[in-house]
Amino acid sequence: MSQLSEIQTGFARAVLNAKDPVPEGVESHLRTKPLKRFGVYRNNVYVSLVSVLEGRFPVVARLLGEDFFKATARVFVEQNPPNSPVLMRYGGQFPEFLEIFEPVADLPWLGDVARLEWAWNLAYHAADREPVGSEALAAIDPSTAASLHAEFHPAVQLIRSVYPVVTIWSENSKDGEPDHIDAGAGGEDGLIVRPGIAVEVRHLPLGGAAFIAALTKGKTLGEAAEAAFEEDTAFDLQANIAGLIASGAIAELRAG
């Protein structure tokens, strides 16, 4: 490692660790280490990263309240500094952090809400691709449908939770006071899609998530349907395929 690289590494480490001293080579015009000024710079970096998280997890921020969210996010930043200069990738560990962060232990569903918001972020930044249209459904030959494979749009994300996470997210994404939600009402699965510009979060019927998960693993429509039927004997294969196509989730249906 070159001397410049060592200086840069030490500076970055000190900025993100409040316990570290002012790094070597940082001096003021008074030829003393500018502890106070470096502290201001360090705080500005923390504030910027907290702001990134606040923008990335707006529903979590709303649920926790502004001050508590910022305090929580600052602890996360201290424990999980960025490992990439691309800030749109920052925050992927936040859902797991919330699941073990003691001050929010009474909100066991919060990690899944954050996971949904992170999936929304991934969908927003995913590559573009033209989804198949409604004509694809009409073109499916019933005699060979079971052997088809589905390729999903790059933006597609799947969320599964033992809590009503889609409802919690939806109620707290809209203006005004959210309706009361019973967090113990049962689990929900969600499909995050972005067929055009806008990201959409859709509540999946029973068996829908198992069907999609199997398709993403390369299973055929028939094999994926079997996985869905194991979860819900009332699973409607045709309705789910139609729903996926209508949502813009499928980019290609192909044989073999």
DOFIKOL-683130 format. One record per residue (C-alpha): residue number from 1; z, x, y; chain; residue in three letters. Coordinates in steps of 0.1 Angstrom, whole numbers, m for minus. Example, Ala and Ser with C-alpha at 12.3 -4.5 7.8 and 13.67 -1.06 7.14 Angstrom:
// DOFIKOL-683130
<seq:1&pz:78&px:123&py:m45&mol:A&type:ALA>
<seq:2&pz:71&px:137&py:m11&mol:A&type:SER>
This chain:
// DOFIKOL-683130
<seq:1&pz:0&px:0&py:0&mol:A&type:MET>
<seq:2&pz:m10&px:14&py:34&mol:A&type:SER>
<seq:3&pz:15&px:18&py:62&mol:A&type:GLN>
<seq:4&pz:0&px:m11&py:81&mol:A&type:LEU>
<seq:5&pz:2&px:m34&py:50&mol:A&type:SER>
<seq:6&pz:39&px:m24&py:46&mol:A&type:GLU>
<seq:7&pz:46&px:m33&py:83&mol:A&type:ILE>
<seq:8&pz:28&px:m66&py:79&mol:A&type:GLN>
<seq:9&pz:46&px:m75&py:47&mol:A&type:THR>
<seq:10&pz:80&px:m66&py:62&mol:A&type:GLY>
<seq:11&pz:73&px:m86&py:93&mol:A&type:PHE>
<seq:12&pz:62&px:m117&py:74&mol:A&type:ALA>
<seq:13&pz:92&px:m114&py:51&mol:A&type:ARG>
<seq:14&pz:116&px:m111&py:80&mol:A&type:ALA>
<seq:15&pz:101&px:m140&py:99&mol:A&type:VAL>
<seq:16&pz:107&px:m164&py:69&mol:A&type:LEU>
<seq:17&pz:141&px:m151&py:60&mol:A&type:ASN>
<seq:18&pz:168&px:m157&py:86&mol:A&type:ALA>
<seq:19&pz:191&px:m133&py:69&mol:A&type:LYS>
<seq:20&pz:167&px:m104&py:73&mol:A&type:ASP>
<seq:21&pz:172&px:m81&py:103&mol:A&type:PRO>
<seq:22&pz:145&px:m75&py:129&mol:A&type:VAL>
<seq:23&pz:118&px:m54&py:110&mol:A&type:PRO>
<seq:24&pz:112&px:m18&py:118&mol:A&type:GLU>
<seq:25&pz:87&px:m11&py:145&mol:A&type:GLY>
<seq:26&pz:95&px:m43&py:165&mol:A&type:VAL>
<seq:27&pz:109&px:m32&py:199&mol:A&type:GLU>
<seq:28&pz:112&px:m45&py:234&mol:A&type:SER>
<seq:29&pz:103&px:m28&py:267&mol:A&type:HIS>
<seq:30&pz:140&px:m18&py:268&mol:A&type:LEU>
<seq:31&pz:134&px:2&py:236&mol:A&type:ARG>
<seq:32&pz:159&px:m19&py:217&mol:A&type:THR>
<seq:33&pz:153&px:m43&py:189&mol:A&type:LYS>
<seq:34&pz:147&px:m77&py:205&mol:A&type:PRO>
<seq:35&pz:169&px:m98&py:182&mol:A&type:LEU>
<seq:36&pz:170&px:m128&py:204&mol:A&type:LYS>
<seq:37&pz:132&px:m128&py:210&mol:A&type:ARG>
<seq:38&pz:125&px:m123&py:174&mol:A&type:PHE>
<seq:39&pz:148&px:m152&py:166&mol:A&type:GLY>
<seq:40&pz:128&px:m174&py:189&mol:A&type:VAL>
<seq:41&pz:95&px:m164&py:172&mol:A&type:TYR>
<seq:42&pz:111&px:m170&py:138&mol:A&type:ARG>
<seq:43&pz:123&px:m204&py:148&mol:A&type:ASN>
<seq:44&pz:88&px:m213&py:161&mol:A&type:ASN>
<seq:45&pz:73&px:m204&py:127&mol:A&type:VAL>
<seq:46&pz:99&px:m226&py:110&mol:A&type:TYR>
<seq:47&pz:92&px:m255&py:134&mol:A&type:VAL>
<seq:48&pz:54&px:m252&py:128&mol:A&type:SER>
<seq:49&pz:58&px:m253&py:90&mol:A&type:LEU>
<seq:50&pz:82&px:m282&py:92&mol:A&type:VAL>
<seq:51&pz:57&px:m300&py:113&mol:A&type:SER>
<seq:52&pz:30&px:m294&py:87&mol:A&type:VAL>
<seq:53&pz:53&px:m310&py:61&mol:A&type:LEU>
<seq:54&pz:60&px:m339&py:84&mol:A&type:GLU>
<seq:55&pz:23&px:m346&py:88&mol:A&type:GLY>
<seq:56&pz:17&px:m342&py:51&mol:A&type:ARG>
<seq:57&pz:46&px:m365&py:39&mol:A&type:PHE>
<seq:58&pz:48&px:m392&py:66&mol:A&type:PRO>
<seq:59&pz:63&px:m418&py:43&mol:A&type:VAL>
<seq:60&pz:90&px:m394&py:30&mol:A&type:VAL>
<seq:61&pz:97&px:m386&py:67&mol:A&type:ALA>
<seq:62&pz:100&px:m423&py:75&mol:A&type:ARG>
<seq:63&pz:123&px:m430&py:46&mol:A&type:LEU>
<seq:64&pz:146&px:m401&py:54&mol:A&type:LEU>
<seq:65&pz:145&px:m404&py:92&mol:A&type:GLY>
<seq:66&pz:132&px:m378&py:116&mol:A&type:GLU>
<seq:67&pz:163&px:m356&py:119&mol:A&type:ASP>
<seq:68&pz:173&px:m356&py:82&mol:A&type:PHE>
<seq:69&pz:137&px:m350&py:71&mol:A&type:PHE>
<seq:70&pz:134&px:m320&py:94&mol:A&type:LYS>
<seq:71&pz:167&px:m305&py:81&mol:A&type:ALA>
<seq:72&pz:155&px:m311&py:45&mol:A&type:THR>
<seq:73&pz:120&px:m296&py:53&mol:A&type:ALA>
<seq:74&pz:136&px:m265&py:69&mol:A&type:ARG>
<seq:75&pz:156&px:m258&py:37&mol:A&type:VAL>
<seq:76&pz:124&px:m262&py:17&mol:A&type:PHE>
<seq:77&pz:106&px:m238&py:40&mol:A&type:VAL>
<seq:78&pz:134&px:m212&py:36&mol:A&type:GLU>
<seq:79&pz:132&px:m215&py:m2&mol:A&type:GLN>
<seq:80&pz:94&px:m219&py:m4&mol:A&type:ASN>
<seq:81&pz:76&px:m199&py:22&mol:A&type:PRO>
<seq:82&pz:38&px:m201&py:23&mol:A&type:PRO>
<seq:83&pz:19&px:m179&py:m2&mol:A&type:ASN>
<seq:84&pz:m15&px:m186&py:13&mol:A&type:SER>
<seq:85&pz:m29&px:m184&py:49&mol:A&type:PRO>
<seq:86&pz:m46&px:m218&py:42&mol:A&type:VAL>
<seq:87&pz:m20&px:m243&py:54&mol:A&type:LEU>
<seq:88&pz:m37&px:m273&py:38&mol:A&type:MET>
<seq:89&pz:m24&px:m260&py:5&mol:A&type:ARG>
<seq:90&pz:12&px:m258&py:17&mol:A&type:TYR>
<seq:91&pz:36&px:m284&py:4&mol:A&type:GLY>
<seq:92&pz:26&px:m288&py:m32&mol:A&type:GLY>
<seq:93&pz:61&px:m279&py:m44&mol:A&type:GLN>
<seq:94&pz:78&px:m303&py:m21&mol:A&type:PHE>
<seq:95&pz:80&px:m332&py:m46&mol:A&type:PRO>
<seq:96&pz:98&px:m310&py:m72&mol:A&type:GLU>
<seq:97&pz:121&px:m297&py:m45&mol:A&type:PHE>
<seq:98&pz:132&px:m332&py:m36&mol:A&type:LEU>
<seq:99&pz:140&px:m340&py:m72&mol:A&type:GLU>
<seq:100&pz:166&px:m313&py:m73&mol:A&type:ILE>
<seq:101&pz:178&px:m314&py:m37&mol:A&type:PHE>
<seq:102&pz:214&px:m326&py:m39&mol:A&type:GLU>
<seq:103&pz:215&px:m344&py:m5&mol:A&type:PRO>
<seq:104&pz:188&px:m369&py:m16&mol:A&type:VAL>
<seq:105&pz:201&px:m373&py:m52&mol:A&type:ALA>
<seq:106&pz:208&px:m410&py:m44&mol:A&type:ASP>
<seq:107&pz:170&px:m415&py:m39&mol:A&type:LEU>
<seq:108&pz:157&px:m406&py:m74&mol:A&type:PRO>
<seq:109&pz:123&px:m421&py:m66&mol:A&type:TRP>
<seq:110&pz:117&px:m399&py:m35&mol:A&type:LEU>
<seq:111&pz:101&px:m371&py:m55&mol:A&type:GLY>
<seq:112&pz:74&px:m395&py:m68&mol:A&type:ASP>
<seq:113&pz:67&px:m409&py:m33&mol:A&type:VAL>
<seq:114&pz:61&px:m373&py:m22&mol:A&type:ALA>
<seq:115&pz:40&px:m367&py:m52&mol:A&type:ARG>
<seq:116&pz:18&px:m397&py:m43&mol:A&type:LEU>
<seq:117&pz:15&px:m383&py:m7&mol:A&type:GLU>
<seq:118&pz:5&px:m349&py:m20&mol:A&type:TRP>
<seq:119&pz:m21&px:m366&py:m42&mol:A&type:ALA>
<seq:120&pz:m34&px:m384&py:m11&mol:A&type:TRP>
<seq:121&pz:m37&px:m350&py:7&mol:A&type:ASN>
<seq:122&pz:m56&px:m335&py:m23&mol:A&type:LEU>
<seq:123&pz:m80&px:m365&py:m23&mol:A&type:ALA>
<seq:124&pz:m85&px:m363&py:14&mol:A&type:TYR>
<seq:125&pz:m96&px:m326&py:12&mol:A&type:HIS>
<seq:126&pz:m116&px:m330&py:m21&mol:A&type:ALA>
<seq:127&pz:m153&px:m323&py:m23&mol:A&type:ALA>
<seq:128&pz:m178&px:m351&py:m16&mol:A&type:ASP>
<seq:129&pz:m198&px:m367&py:m43&mol:A&type:ARG>
<seq:130&pz:m218&px:m399&py:m46&mol:A&type:GLU>
<seq:131&pz:m200&px:m424&py:m70&mol:A&type:PRO>
<seq:132&pz:m220&px:m446&py:m94&mol:A&type:VAL>
<seq:133&pz:m227&px:m481&py:m81&mol:A&type:GLY>
<seq:134&pz:m223&px:m515&py:m97&mol:A&type:SER>
<seq:135&pz:m256&px:m512&py:m114&mol:A&type:GLU>
<seq:136&pz:m241&px:m486&py:m137&mol:A&type:ALA>
<seq:137&pz:m219&px:m513&py:m152&mol:A&type:LEU>
<seq:138&pz:m249&px:m536&py:m159&mol:A&type:ALA>
<seq:139&pz:m268&px:m507&py:m174&mol:A&type:ALA>
<seq:140&pz:m241&px:m500&py:m201&mol:A&type:ILE>
<seq:141&pz:m254&px:m509&py:m236&mol:A&type:ASP>
<seq:142&pz:m225&px:m527&py:m254&mol:A&type:PRO>
<seq:143&pz:m235&px:m511&py:m287&mol:A&type:SER>
<seq:144&pz:m231&px:m476&py:m274&mol:A&type:THR>
<seq:145&pz:m205&px:m481&py:m247&mol:A&type:ALA>
<seq:146&pz:m176&px:m468&py:m268&mol:A&type:ALA>
<seq:147&pz:m193&px:m433&py:m271&mol:A&type:SER>
<seq:148&pz:m198&px:m428&py:m234&mol:A&type:LEU>
<seq:149&pz:m179&px:m402&py:m213&mol:A&type:HIS>
<seq:150&pz:m169&px:m407&py:m177&mol:A&type:ALA>
<seq:151&pz:m169&px:m380&py:m150&mol:A&type:GLU>
<seq:152&pz:m146&px:m388&py:m121&mol:A&type:PHE>
<seq:153&pz:m152&px:m383&py:m84&mol:A&type:HIS>
<seq:154&pz:m135&px:m350&py:m72&mol:A&type:PRO>
<seq:155&pz:m111&px:m369&py:m51&mol:A&type:ALA>
<seq:156&pz:m96&px:m390&py:m79&mol:A&type:VAL>
<seq:157&pz:m59&px:m385&py:m85&mol:A&type:GLN>
<seq:158&pz:m36&px:m403&py:m109&mol:A&type:LEU>
<seq:159&pz:1&px:m411&py:m102&mol:A&type:ILE>
<seq:160&pz:25&px:m424&py:m128&mol:A&type:ARG>
<seq:161&pz:62&px:m433&py:m121&mol:A&type:SER>
<seq:162&pz:91&px:m451&py:m136&mol:A&type:VAL>
<seq:163&pz:97&px:m464&py:m101&mol:A&type:TYR>
<seq:164&pz:76&px:m489&py:m80&mol:A&type:PRO>
<seq:165&pz:62&px:m459&py:m61&mol:A&type:VAL>
<seq:166&pz:30&px:m475&py:m50&mol:A&type:VAL>
<seq:167&pz:48&px:m505&py:m35&mol:A&type:THR>
<seq:168&pz:73&px:m481&py:m18&mol:A&type:ILE>
<seq:169&pz:45&px:m460&py:m3&mol:A&type:TRP>
<seq:170&pz:25&px:m491&py:7&mol:A&type:SER>
<seq:171&pz:53&px:m509&py:24&mol:A&type:GLU>
<seq:172&pz:64&px:m478&py:44&mol:A&type:ASN>
<seq:173&pz:28&px:m469&py:54&mol:A&type:SER>
<seq:174&pz:23&px:m500&py:74&mol:A&type:LYS>
<seq:175&pz:35&px:m508&py:109&mol:A&type:ASP>
<seq:176&pz:67&px:m528&py:113&mol:A&type:GLY>
<seq:177&pz:97&px:m531&py:91&mol:A&type:GLU>
<seq:178&pz:89&px:m528&py:54&mol:A&type:PRO>
<seq:179&pz:99&px:m556&py:30&mol:A&type:ASP>
<seq:180&pz:129&px:m550&py:8&mol:A&type:HIS>
<seq:181&pz:119&px:m532&py:m24&mol:A&type:ILE>
<seq:182&pz:140&px:m531&py:m56&mol:A&type:ASP>
<seq:183&pz:137&px:m495&py:m68&mol:A&type:ALA>
<seq:184&pz:148&px:m506&py:m102&mol:A&type:GLY>
<seq:185&pz:121&px:m532&py:m106&mol:A&type:ALA>
<seq:186&pz:101&px:m510&py:m130&mol:A&type:GLY>
<seq:187&pz:75&px:m484&py:m129&mol:A&type:GLY>
<seq:188&pz:41&px:m484&py:m113&mol:A&type:GLU>
<seq:189&pz:9&px:m463&py:m117&mol:A&type:ASP>
<seq:190&pz:m15&px:m456&py:m89&mol:A&type:GLY>
<seq:191&pz:m51&px:m444&py:m85&mol:A&type:LEU>
<seq:192&pz:m59&px:m424&py:m54&mol:A&type:ILE>
<seq:193&pz:m96&px:m424&py:m45&mol:A&type:VAL>
<seq:194&pz:m119&px:m414&py:m16&mol:A&type:ARG>
<seq:195&pz:m153&px:m428&py:m23&mol:A&type:PRO>
<seq:196&pz:m163&px:m424&py:14&mol:A&type:GLY>
<seq:197&pz:m142&px:m412&py:43&mol:A&type:ILE>
<seq:198&pz:m110&px:m431&py:38&mol:A&type:ALA>
<seq:199&pz:m85&px:m424&py:11&mol:A&type:VAL>
<seq:200&pz:m73&px:m455&py:m8&mol:A&type:GLU>
<seq:201&pz:m43&px:m460&py:m31&mol:A&type:VAL>
<seq:202&pz:m47&px:m486&py:m57&mol:A&type:ARG>
<seq:203&pz:m21&px:m501&py:m80&mol:A&type:HIS>
<seq:204&pz:m32&px:m499&py:m116&mol:A&type:LEU>
<seq:205&pz:m27&px:m526&py:m143&mol:A&type:PRO>
<seq:206&pz:m8&px:m518&py:m175&mol:A&type:LEU>
<seq:207&pz:m28&px:m495&py:m197&mol:A&type:GLY>
<seq:208&pz:m50&px:m484&py:m168&mol:A&type:GLY>
<seq:209&pz:m33&px:m451&py:m162&mol:A&type:ALA>
<seq:210&pz:m34&px:m443&py:m200&mol:A&type:ALA>
<seq:211&pz:m71&px:m451&py:m200&mol:A&type:PHE>
<seq:212&pz:m79&px:m429&py:m170&mol:A&type:ILE>
<seq:213&pz:m57&px:m400&py:m183&mol:A&type:ALA>
<seq:214&pz:m76&px:m400&py:m216&mol:A&type:ALA>
<seq:215&pz:m109&px:m401&py:m199&mol:A&type:LEU>
<seq:216&pz:m100&px:m371&py:m177&mol:A&type:THR>
<seq:217&pz:m92&px:m352&py:m210&mol:A&type:LYS>
<seq:218&pz:m128&px:m357&py:m222&mol:A&type:GLY>
<seq:219&pz:m121&px:m387&py:m244&mol:A&type:LYS>
<seq:220&pz:m149&px:m413&py:m248&mol:A&type:THR>
<seq:221&pz:m145&px:m449&py:m235&mol:A&type:LEU>
<seq:222&pz:m136&px:m461&py:m270&mol:A&type:GLY>
<seq:223&pz:m110&px:m434&py:m275&mol:A&type:GLU>
<seq:224&pz:m95&px:m439&py:m241&mol:A&type:ALA>
<seq:225&pz:m94&px:m477&py:m247&mol:A&type:ALA>
<seq:226&pz:m74&px:m471&py:m279&mol:A&type:GLU>
<seq:227&pz:m48&px:m451&py:m258&mol:A&type:ALA>
<seq:228&pz:m46&px:m479&py:m233&mol:A&type:ALA>
<seq:229&pz:m42&px:m505&py:m261&mol:A&type:PHE>
<seq:230&pz:m12&px:m486&py:m274&mol:A&type:GLU>
<seq:231&pz:4&px:m489&py:m241&mol:A&type:GLU>
<seq:232&pz:m6&px:m526&py:m235&mol:A&type:ASP>
<seq:233&pz:m22&px:m548&py:m261&mol:A&type:THR>
<seq:234&pz:m35&px:m570&py:m233&mol:A&type:ALA>
<seq:235&pz:m56&px:m541&py:m218&mol:A&type:PHE>
<seq:236&pz:m89&px:m554&py:m206&mol:A&type:ASP>
<seq:237&pz:m115&px:m527&py:m211&mol:A&type:LEU>
<seq:238&pz:m144&px:m543&py:m192&mol:A&type:GLN>
<seq:239&pz:m122&px:m552&py:m162&mol:A&type:ALA>
<seq:240&pz:m108&px:m517&py:m160&mol:A&type:ASN>
<seq:241&pz:m143&px:m500&py:m162&mol:A&type:ILE>
<seq:242&pz:m155&px:m525&py:m135&mol:A&type:ALA>
<seq:243&pz:m125&px:m517&py:m114&mol:A&type:GLY>
<seq:244&pz:m131&px:m480&py:m116&mol:A&type:LEU>
<seq:245&pz:m167&px:m483&py:m106&mol:A&type:ILE>
<seq:246&pz:m159&px:m507&py:m78&mol:A&type:ALA>
<seq:247&pz:m133&px:m483&py:m64&mol:A&type:SER>
<seq:248&pz:m158&px:m454&py:m64&mol:A&type:GLY>
<seq:249&pz:m138&px:m434&py:m89&mol:A&type:ALA>
<seq:250&pz:m166&px:m427&py:m113&mol:A&type:ILE>
<seq:251&pz:m193&px:m402&py:m105&mol:A&type:ALA>
<seq:252&pz:m212&px:m403&py:m137&mol:A&type:GLU>
<seq:253&pz:m213&px:m421&py:m171&mol:A&type:LEU>
<seq:254&pz:m231&px:m402&py:m198&mol:A&type:ARG>
<seq:255&pz:m235&px:m401&py:m235&mol:A&type:ALA>
<seq:256&pz:m223&px:m372&py:m256&mol:A&type:GLY>
